[in-house]
Amino acid sequence: MKRSKINAVIKDFEKLLAEYKFAIPPYLHFTPEEWAEKGHEYDEIRDNMLGWDVTDYGEGDFEHLGLALITVRNGNVHNPKYTKAYAEKLIMCYPGQVSPMHYHYSKMEDLINRGGNEIHFTMYNATSLEDGQLADTDVEVFQDGRRYFVPAGTTIVLKPGDSVSLYPGYYHEFVIPENGMGPVLIGEVSMVNDDANDNHFLNPLGRFPTIEEDEPPYRLLCNEYPPAKD
């Protein structure tokens, strides 16, 4: 991805958050120059990869296969220094974008439509956490206090205010329809997030984009922070 595209996506995300009056922590406004001056008091942000995250899954097709995220809070299953047992994310998706079919080995999460467009979820059970194939079995859906079953591969629609709970081994993919309604703001509330070890994609994908530096960064991504200034 070009840096100019990443910068534009982050600015769009900021506008969407302002539209829905969702205030974000101060560190999300730090410039790269300000990050260069920050000391160890901000280690939790660096160590747990909090902050801005724009990904095309390494495929170079952000318009169709991509997400913009903010990890607002997170624990760390690999570092006993951080004892939070939960995580929170904000996600922006444009119409036509897909978050591809995947499940988590350990993480349980709620995904919430906070405003804007609809979210179209397609869901399957995994045959097992180890085997990782699509099972042809009914999927148990937990949606805003309602528990029901749907056939494998059913698509459910989350309108603003709706949410769905996803358990380990629940394959899920979502797409934002091209219906003239613009992007969607999604909230994620979950157990600790461990992208390096807990995600299983039906078709293996990368995690971060390869960046072409065609202009200076507007905000640093969560994997770009410089070391703490002593």
TITI-820010 format. One record per residue: residue number from 1; residue in one letter; x, y, z of N, C-alpha, C in turn. Coordinates in pm, whole numbers, plus 50000, padded with zeros to 5 digits. Each point is the difference from the previous one (the first is absolute). Example, Ala and Ser with C-alpha at 12.3 -4.5 7.8 and 13.67 -1.06 7.14 Angstrom:
# residues 2
    n  res   n_c1   n_c2   n_c3  ca_c1  ca_c2  ca_c3   c_c1   c_c2   c_c3
    1    A  51319  49431  50780  49911  50119  50000  50090  50120  50000
    2    S  49965  50105  49928  50082  50119  50006  49923  50109  50073
***
This chain:
# residues 230
    n  res   n_c1   n_c2   n_c3  ca_c1  ca_c2  ca_c3   c_c1   c_c2   c_c3
    1    M  50083  49880  50000  49917  50120  50000  50087  50125  50000
    2    K  49956  50101  49933  50069  50127  50007  49971  50067  50134
    3    R  50104  50069  50052  49982  50072  50126  49889  50104  49984
    4    S  49989  50060  49885  49895  50100  49979  49862  49939  50016
    5    K  49983  49875  49959  49872  49932  50017  49973  49972  50148
    6    I  50101  49953  50072  49985  49975  50144  49964  50129  50072
    7    N  50068  50109  49967  49969  50130  50062  49855  50039  49974
    8    A  49955  49983  49876  49862  50038  49965  49898  49914  50075
    9    V  50029  49871  50016  49909  49911  50073  49990  50043  50146
   10    I  50113  50032  50062  49997  50043  50141  49920  50129  50015
   11    K  50015  50092  49908  49923  50124  50006  49850  49973  49982
   12    D  49965  49909  49911  49859  49961  49986  49948  49939  50130
   13    F  50082  49919  50064  49962  49936  50126  49975  50106  50107
   14    E  50088  50099  50007  49980  50109  50096  49869  50073  49975
   15    K  49966  50022  49874  49874  50067  49966  49880  49915  50041
   16    L  50010  49869  49979  49890  49911  50037  49980  49999  50152
   17    L  50109  49996  50075  49992  50004  50145  49937  50132  50048
   18    A  50038  50110  49936  49943  50130  50037  49850  50003  49969
   19    E  49962  49939  49887  49858  49998  49961  49915  49930  50107
   20    Y  50055  49892  50057  49925  49924  50101  50040  50037  50143
   21    K  50075  50111  50011  50038  50056  50131  50068  49895  50089
   22    F  50091  49925  49939  50076  49899  50074  50139  50057  50024
   23    A  50023  50047  50123  50129  50059  50035  50105  49891  50019
   24    I  50124  50028  49961  50108  49902  50007  50113  50053  50089
   25    P  50084  49909  50053  50105  50041  50094  50101  50096  49937
   26    P  50068  50079  50083  50094  50101  49948  50111  49943  49913
   27    Y  50054  49879  50034  50114  49949  49925  49968  49974  49854
   28    L  49871  49988  49967  49962  49978  49860  50014  50127  49916
   29    H  50025  50112  50065  50024  50126  49929  50149  50034  49991
   30    F  50088  49919  50058  50143  50030  49995  50051  49996  49856
   31    T  50084  50095  49966  50069  49999  49871  50123  49910  50009
   32    P  50058  49960  49886  50125  49924  50005  50109  50074  50077
   33    E  50006  50131  49986  50101  50078  50071  49978  49995  50151
   34    E  49875  50002  50043  49971  49989  50143  50034  49862  50053
   35    W  49973  49894  49921  50036  49865  50044  50150  49987  50021
   36    A  50078  50068  49920  50146  49990  50012  50050  50054  50134
   37    E  49918  50080  50068  50039  50061  50128  49941  49927  50121
   38    K  49917  49898  49976  49931  49935  50111  50088  49895  50068
   39    G  49994  49999  50134  50082  49908  50078  49926  49873  50037
   40    H  50050  49933  50103  49948  49869  50039  49861  50007  50064
   41    E  49953  50119  50030  49865  50009  50056  49895  49952  49901
   42    Y  50037  49992  49871  49908  49953  49898  50030  49857  49953
   43    D  50072  49925  50081  50037  49863  49960  49878  49909  49979
   44    E  49893  50022  50074  49882  49914  49982  49946  50011  49858
   45    I  50006  50119  49944  49952  50020  49863  50092  49928  49902
   46    R  50131  50015  50017  50096  49933  49911  49992  49848  50014
   47    D  50004  49950  50123  50011  49856  50023  49874  49924  49959
   48    N  49884  50066  50009  49874  49933  49971  49939  50043  49867
   49    M  50077  50076  49923  49961  50041  49865  49865  50070  49999
   50    L  49984  50093  50094  49881  50084  49998  50016  50107  49892
   51    G  49888  50048  49951  50006  50110  49905  49946  49966  49862
   52    W  50044  50080  49903  49949  49991  49862  50051  49877  49928
   53    D  49915  49945  49918  50032  49875  49929  49922  49999  49870
   54    V  50068  50010  49889  49937  49993  49867  50063  49883  49926
   55    T  49918  49903  49959  50055  49880  49938  49930  49964  49871
   56    D  50078  49950  49908  49946  49938  49878  50033  49851  49998
   57    Y  50035  49946  50119  50035  49858  50015  50116  49959  49909
   58    G  50081  50098  49959  50114  49971  49914  49963  49970  49856
   59    E  49873  50023  49963  49954  49962  49866  49997  50117  49902
   60    G  50017  50122  50047  50006  50115  49910  49868  50037  49936
   61    D  49887  49965  50065  49867  50031  49945  49912  50054  50112
   62    F  50042  50110  50060  49932  50053  50118  49854  50031  49974
   63    E  49967  50045  49880  49862  50039  49970  49903  49884  50016
   64    H  50049  49877  49981  49912  49883  50009  50036  49907  50115
   65    L  50124  50000  50043  50046  49908  50106  50083  50082  50098
   66    G  49932  50061  50097  50074  50085  50090  49914  50049  50116
   67    L  50069  50052  50101  49936  50056  50119  50085  50116  50052
   68    A  49933  50093  50065  50068  50101  50081  49954  49980  50143
   69    L  50096  49992  50092  49968  49969  50139  50073  50094  50095
   70    I  49945  50010  50120  50070  50059  50113  49990  49900  50115
   71    T  50113  49955  50051  49999  49923  50125  50010  50100  50113
   72    V  49892  50014  50074  49992  50102  50106  50061  49948  50129
   73    R  49978  49872  50029  50056  49939  50121  50021  49852  49974
   74    N  50099  49941  50070  50032  49859  49979  50092  49953  50112
   75    G  49984  49876  50040  50097  49935  50086  50110  49937  49917
   76    N  50072  49907  50062  50111  49936  49927  50022  49862  50060
   77    V  49964  49896  49924  50011  49863  50053  50145  49955  50011
   78    H  50094  50077  49943  50141  49961  50001  50083  50080  50100
   79    N  49937  50095  50067  50075  50087  50091  49921  50020  50129
   80    P  50044  49940  50111  49925  50010  50126  49994  50141  50057
   81    K  50075  50092  49941  49994  50140  50043  49861  50058  49975
   82    Y  49931  49947  49897  49871  50056  49959  49890  49899  50033
   83    T  49914  50035  50094  49905  49904  50055  49857  50020  49952
   84    K  49977  50093  49910  49865  50015  49945  49958  49868  49934
   85    A  49876  49958  50026  49948  49876  49941  49905  50029  49884
   86    Y  50006  50122  49948  49903  50042  49899  50067  50094  49900
   87    A  49928  50023  49891  50047  50092  49897  49880  50076  49944
   88    E  50028  50113  49939  49896  50078  49931  50059  50057  49873
   89    K  49923  49988  49891  50041  50058  49873  49886  50081  49940
   90    L  50038  50094  49916  49908  50068  49909  50044  49966  49859
   91    I  49904  49979  49913  50029  49958  49863  49919  50085  49905
   92    M  50062  50043  49891  49929  50067  49892  50011  49916  49874
   93    C  49886  49976  49935  50000  49927  49872  49926  50083  49897
   94    Y  50057  50006  49882  49935  50066  49888  49905  49903  49929
   95    P  49901  50053  49928  49916  49912  49917  50085  49920  49902
   96    G  49967  49872  49986  50073  49912  49910  50117  49928  50064
   97    Q  50039  50040  50122  50112  49933  50067  49955  49872  50070
   98    V  50090  49903  49999  49977  49871  50063  50104  49978  50110
   99    S  49954  49953  50116  50090  49942  50100  49991  49849  49982
  100    P  50105  49934  49951  49988  49865  49946  49978  49893  50107
  101    M  49954  49883  49954  49958  49890  50086  50112  49954  50093
  102    H  49972  50005  50130  50099  49960  50100  49931  49965  50130
  103    Y  50075  49934  50089  49953  49981  50137  50117  50023  50094
  104    H  49971  49998  50130  50101  50015  50103  50010  49872  50081
  105    Y  50123  49966  50038  50021  49880  50081  49952  50020  50144
  106    S  50018  50120  50054  49972  50024  50141  49906  50118  50025
  107    K  50006  50100  49916  49929  50125  50028  49850  49988  49979
  108    M  49925  50050  50096  49858  50021  49985  49979  50150  49984
  109    E  49910  50039  49910  49983  50142  49971  49856  50033  49967
  110    D  49962  50122  50028  49875  50058  49952  50035  50104  49895
  111    L  49932  49996  49886  50013  50103  49898  49869  50076  49994
  112    I  50011  50134  50006  49884  50087  50019  49996  50103  49887
  113    N  49885  50013  49937  49982  50106  49901  49972  50128  50075
  114    R  50099  50091  50002  49988  50125  50075  49934  50111  49918
  115    G  49987  49981  49868  49934  50102  49920  50044  49998  49855
  116    G  49912  50050  49914  50032  50007  49858  49932  49889  49923
  117    N  50078  49930  49922  49950  49898  49909  49959  49873  50075
  118    E  49951  49902  49925  49975  49866  50052  50129  49917  49996
  119    I  50002  49891  50077  50108  49901  49995  49936  49867  49965
  120    H  50048  49935  49895  49946  49871  49958  50098  49890  50040
  121    F  49962  49922  50102  50083  49892  50055  49962  49867  49938
  122    T  50100  49925  49955  49981  49861  49958  50074  49912  50099
  123    M  49932  49893  50049  50053  49925  50112  49998  49849  49974
  124    Y  50105  49934  50048  50012  49854  49999  50062  49957  50132
  125    N  49979  49876  50037  50083  49936  50101  50127  49949  49932
  126    A  50111  49996  50073  50119  49928  49954  49983  49852  50034
  127    T  50053  49912  49915  49992  49857  50029  50069  49969  50132
  128    S  50110  50067  50029  50067  49997  50130  50100  50113  50001
  129    L  50049  50036  50118  50100  50107  50007  50129  49960  49930
  130    E  50030  49872  49996  50124  49952  49939  49984  49983  49849
  131    D  49886  49943  49958  49979  49969  49858  49968  50125  49920
  132    G  49912  50083  50052  49974  50131  49942  49928  50002  49868
  133    Q  49917  49901  49973  49920  50001  49878  49860  50054  50032
  134    L  49923  50031  49894  49863  50045  50019  49910  49880  50027
  135    A  49927  50004  50110  49909  49890  50035  49862  50027  49941
  136    D  49933  49893  49958  49864  50012  49947  49900  49972  50112
  137    T  50011  50076  50107  49913  49983  50116  49936  50134  50035
  138    D  49884  49994  50063  49932  50123  50039  50087  50082  50095
  139    V  49993  50130  49985  50079  50093  50081  49909  50061  50107
  140    E  50047  49996  50125  49927  50061  50109  50037  50148  50005
  141    V  49900  50085  49989  50022  50145  49995  49956  50063  50131
  142    F  50085  50087  50053  49970  50076  50121  49997  50147  49961
  143    Q  49879  50054  49988  49984  50135  49946  49916  50084  50095
  144    D  50064  50088  50075  49931  50094  50088  49902  49929  50093
  145    G  50049  49896  50068  49917  49929  50096  49908  49895  49940
  146    R  49999  49989  49869  49919  49899  49931  50090  49887  49956
  147    R  49960  49875  50028  50075  49881  49960  49917  49921  49900
  148    Y  50057  49975  49880  49928  49924  49899  50100  49930  49909
  149    F  49950  49912  49913  50085  49922  49912  49970  50035  49854
  150    V  50106  50000  49918  49985  50023  49856  50082  49895  49926
  151    P  49963  49966  49877  50081  49905  49922  50139  50056  49971
  152    A  50096  49910  49983  50136  50040  49964  49998  50092  49879
  153    G  50079  50107  50006  50010  50092  49887  49893  50106  49995
  154    T  49913  50006  50101  49896  50103  50005  50063  50137  50023
  155    T  49945  50100  49934  50042  50137  50020  49897  50071  50087
  156    I  50045  50060  50109  49913  50081  50085  50040  50146  49983
  157    V  49903  50089  50019  50021  50143  49979  49995  50071  50134
  158    L  50107  50075  50028  50004  50084  50119  49976  50145  49959
  159    K  49890  50056  50046  49970  50141  49979  50057  50080  50117
  160    P  50007  50132  49990  50053  50078  50110  49935  49965  50134
  161    G  50083  49975  50099  49953  49959  50132  50003  49851  50022
  162    D  50001  49919  49892  50004  49855  50012  50140  49951  50031
  163    S  50008  49883  50063  50130  49938  50025  49987  49849  49992
  164    V  50114  49932  49988  50005  49855  49999  50120  49956  50083
  165    S  49984  49890  50073  50108  49942  50080  50061  49884  49924
  166    L  50133  49997  49995  50073  49899  49924  50093  49925  50094
  167    Y  49992  49868  49997  50075  49914  50090  50116  49933  49924
  168    P  50099  49946  50071  50108  49930  49932  49946  49892  49907
  169    G  50059  49991  49881  49957  49902  49902  49882  50042  49915
  170    Y  49951  50124  50018  49892  50053  49917  50062  50070  49879
  171    Y  49993  49936  49885  50043  50068  49878  49906  50117  49972
  172    H  50056  50115  49965  49917  50114  49966  50070  50087  49896
  173    E  49920  50053  49912  50044  50096  49898  49894  50107  49993
  174    F  50043  50125  49986  49897  50102  49979  50038  50092  49886
  175    V  49895  50051  49937  50014  50092  49887  49907  50117  50024
  176    I  50043  50117  49954  49918  50121  50010  49936  50024  49863
  177    P  49867  50002  49992  49934  50010  49870  50023  50135  49932
  178    E  50000  49997  49870  50011  50122  49920  49859  50049  49971
  179    N  49945  50073  50097  49860  50039  49995  49980  50150  50015
  180    G  50107  50077  49987  49990  50144  50010  49999  50054  50141
  181    M  50018  49912  50100  49992  50042  50140  50136  50036  50059
  182    G  50109  49987  49925  50130  50039  50049  50062  49896  50091
  183    P  50104  50038  50075  50071  49905  50085  49921  49965  50125
  184    V  50050  49902  50073  49939  49959  50127  50104  50013  50110
  185    L  49954  50036  50119  50084  50003  50119  49965  49878  50084
  186    I  50099  49915  50024  49981  49875  50072  50076  50007  50132
  187    G  49939  49952  50106  50068  49982  50127  50030  49853  50022
  188    E  50114  49972  50059  50034  49863  50039  50039  49999  50147
  189    V  49930  49917  50077  50032  49977  50141  50035  49853  50013
  190    S  50116  49968  50056  50046  49862  49994  50091  49965  50116
  191    M  50036  49872  50004  50111  49957  50082  50128  50058  49940
  192    V  50113  49980  50067  50128  50055  49952  50023  49960  49855
  193    N  50045  50097  49922  50024  49980  49858  50146  49960  49977
  194    D  50020  49891  49926  50135  49951  49969  50004  49963  49851
  195    D  50014  50102  49916  49993  49978  49855  50108  49905  49950
  196    A  50114  49998  50066  50112  49919  49950  49974  49851  50012
  197    N  49914  49960  50095  49985  49857  50028  49856  49949  50002
  198    D  49902  50089  50003  49863  49957  50028  49908  50003  49879
  199    N  50047  50045  49885  49915  50011  49881  50024  49883  49906
  200    H  49891  49940  49951  50011  49895  49898  49914  50042  49882
  201    F  50064  50034  49887  49929  50036  49879  49978  49877  49913
  202    L  49882  49992  49941  49970  49888  49910  50102  49995  49888
  203    N  50033  50115  49944  50107  50013  49901  50109  50088  50062
  204    P  50120  49946  50022  50104  50074  50073  50025  50139  49942
  205    L  50012  50097  50089  50020  50139  49961  50106  50063  50088
  206    G  50055  50111  49953  50094  50076  50079  49928  50086  50101
  207    R  50076  50078  50077  49940  50083  50105  50012  50149  49971
  208    F  50119  50046  49961  50021  50143  49980  50034  50028  49853
  209    P  49969  50121  49953  50031  50033  49861  50147  50027  49978
  210    T  50044  49981  49878  50129  50052  49956  49977  50145  49959
  211    I  50074  50093  50060  49969  50141  49983  50098  50066  49902
  212    E  49943  50071  49904  50078  50083  49909  49997  50142  50054
  213    E  50117  50052  50035  50009  50129  50069  49998  50114  49899
  214    D  49880  50037  49958  49988  50109  49902  49973  50135  50066
  215    E  49978  50002  50133  49988  50124  50076  50024  49967  50147
  216    P  50027  50100  50083  50025  49973  50142  49875  49944  50069
  217    P  50018  49917  50103  49884  49947  50071  49926  50108  50079
  218    Y  49869  49994  49996  49915  50089  50079  49992  49951  50144
  219    R  49980  49870  50019  50005  49934  50129  50084  49872  49983
  220    L  50070  49959  50104  50070  49872  49994  49902  49886  50023
  221    L  50021  49889  49930  49922  49880  50024  50052  49929  50124
  222    C  49922  49906  50049  50031  49936  50128  50127  49916  49996
  223    N  50051  49969  49883  50125  49923  49988  50117  50089  49957
  224    E  49985  50133  50014  50101  50094  49951  50061  50088  50109
  225    Y  49964  49982  50125  50048  50091  50103  50152  49990  50017
  226    P  50065  50113  50019  50145  49997  50028  50024  49955  50144
  227    P  50121  49956  50032  50030  49963  50140  49979  50119  50091
  228    A  49975  49969  50127  49981  50106  50100  50125  50085  50012
  229    K  49979  50130  50014  50112  50090  50020  50043  49992  50147
  230    D  50126  49973  50023  50050  49990  50138  50009  50136  50066
***
